[in-house]
C-alpha cells in the first residue's frame, strides 16, 4: 500500500507533466496572457521552437522596433492625410511581420499568405504569392483569397465585355452607356451602369437583349 507521501509525489509529478505538455501544445503564458511571438513574414513552415527563436533574434527585434516606430508615426498622421506613397509604405510595413500563437498549436494553425498586388490570372495561386503563409491558415486562406481575387476579376472582365464589346455597337437615343476599364485596374470591382440608369424604353429593351445575348453565348461556350 502506497503511503500518503508517495501519492502526493506522484500527483506532483503528474501535474508537472501536464504543465510541460500544456506549454508545449498551447504555448507559454506571461502575465496571465497567452504569449504571441512576433516573427518576420514569409519564413515558411516552422515549428514552435523555431518561431520562438525567430522572434527573439537580436537583428530582427531591432528591425521590428524601427518598423513599429514608423507605423506609429504614419498612424498618428492619419490615414486619410497620407500620400499614396505613404499609404503603400504603411501597408508594406504591416506586411513585414506577423503575430503567431505560441506552442505547437500555433505552428499548426499558422498564418495567411500575402498575395501579389498585380496577379497573373493565367498562372496558379502559388505563382501569385508575394509572401508565403504557413500551417492550416496558410492553405485555407490561400484558396480563399485566390478564389476571391479570381471572382472579382471575373466580374470586372464580364462587365467590360458586355459593355464595350456588344452593347456599344448600338445607336441609342439616350446612350451610348459605356464604362472604360482603367488600364491600371487589375483586381477591382468594375461598376457597370444600372438598368434603371437607361432612361428610354428603347434603351432598356436593347440593354436587356444584349445582356441576354452575351450571357447565353457565354453559357453555351462554357458548358
N, C-alpha and C positions, 0 to 999 in steps of 0.2 A: 504494500500500500504506500502511495506517494505522500510525502509529508507536505504540509502547507507551504513551506519554503520552496520546495521543488516545484510545486504547482504554480506559485507566483513567479518563479523564474521562467517557467515555460510560457506563461501568459505574457511576461515582459518581452520574451524573445519573439513571440507571435506578433505582438504589437509593433515591434521594431521591424519585422519583415514586412508587415502591412504598410508601414510608413515608407520603407525603401521602395516597395513596388508602386505605392501610390505616387511618390515623387517621380519615379521613372516613367510611369504612364501619363499622369496628369500634369506633371511639371512641378517646379518649386513654388513656394508661397512666401511672399515678402510683405510684411505689414498687413497680414490678413487678405492679401490680394494675389491672384494668380500672376506669376511672373510672365511677362510678354517681351521676349527679346526683339530688338530692332536689328535687322540684318540688311546687307546690300540686296537690292532687287536683282533677280536673274542668276542666282548662284546655282540653280538646278537642284536635282534631288539630293537631299541631305538628311542625316538622322538628327535626333535631338541633341546629341553631344556636339556635332559639327555646327548646328545652329548656335548653341551656346558659345562655342569658340569664336565663331564669326562675329557675334555681337560684342564680344569682349576684345576684339582685335584693336590694338592701340591706334594704328593708322586709320582704320575705319571710324573709330569713335571720334577722332579729330575731324575727319571729313564730315561726319554726320552733324557734329556740333556747328560747323560752318553752314551746312545745308539748313539746319533748323533756324539759325540766326537770320539767314536770308529769307526764308519762308515767313518768319515772323515780321520782318521789315516790309515785305510785299503785302502781307495780310493787313497790317496796320495802315498801309497806304490806302486800302480799299480796292476791291477787285474792279469795280466799275471805273476807277480812275487810272488803272494800269493801261499802259500801251499794249498793242498786240504782241510786241516782242517780250514785254514783261509777263504777260499772261502765259505765253509759251514757256518762258523760263520758270514760272511758278509751277506749271504742270510738270515740267521736266524734273524739277526738284522733288516734287511729291512722289514721282515715279522712281527715284533713285534708291529709296529704302522701302521696306515692308515690315510690318509688325506681325509676328507669328506667336502662336501659343506654345508655351514651353512643354517639354516632355514628348514621349513617343506619339501620343495622340495628336499633338500639334504638328509633328512631322508628317503624320498620316493625312491630316486634313490639308496642310499645305496652304498655298495662296494662288491667286489668279494670275494668268499671264497678262502682258501688255501687248496689244496688237499694233501693227504699223498704222501710222496716220494716213498713209496713201496705199491702201491694199491693192493687190493684183488679184482680181476675182477669177482669173484663169488658172491660178495656182491653188495649192491646198491650204488648209488652215495653218498647218505647221510652217509653211513657207511665208506666212504673213505675220509671224510672231516677232515683235520687237524685242521682248524680254520674256523668257520662258517662266511659267509657273511651276508649282510642284504639287505632289500629292493628289488627293481626290479633287480638291478645289481646282487645281491646275487643269485636270482633264475635263471636269464638268463645265467650268467657265470658258474654256477654250471652245468647246462645242456651242455653248450658249451665245457667246459673243460673236463667233464667226457666223452662226445662223442669223443672228440679229442684223449683222452687217450686210449679209447677202440679201436678206429680206428687204431692208431699207434701200439697198442699191437696186434691187429688182423693181420695186415700186417706182423709183426715180426713172429708170430706163423705160419701164412700161408706160408711164405718164408722158415721157418725152416722145416716144414713138407714136402714141395716139395723137398727141397734139401737133407734132411737127410733120410726121410722115404722111398722114392721110387727111386729117381734118382741115389743114390749112390750104389744101388744094381747092376747097370750096369757096365760092364767091358769095358771101353773106352780106345782107344789108347792114347788120349790126356787128359785123366782125371785120377781119378775122380775129379770133381769140387764140393767141399763140404765146407759149411760155418757152423762152430760150433756156436751155440747160447751161448754167455757168460753167466755163471751162475748168475752173478750179474746184468744182464740187465733185468729190469722189465718193463720199459716203454720207449724203444728207438727204433729208426728206424734201422732194421737189413738189411744191403745190401745183395742182392743175386747177383751172378755173371751175367754179361750181356750176352745176347745171342751171341754178337759179340766176346766175350772172348773165346768161344769154337771154336777152330780153324779148326777142320776137318769136312767135310760134314757129316760123320757118327755121330760125336758128336752132331752137330746141329740137325740132324734128330731125334736122340734119346731124346735129351732135349725137343724138340717140342712135341714129342709123350708122354713123361712123364708128361709134364706140362698140356697137354690137358686131359690126363687120370685123373690126380688129380683134375683139375678144374671141369670136368664133374661129377666126383664122388661126389665132394662137393656140386655141384649144385643140384644133384638129392637128396642128403641127406637132404638138407635144404629146398627143395620145398614141 
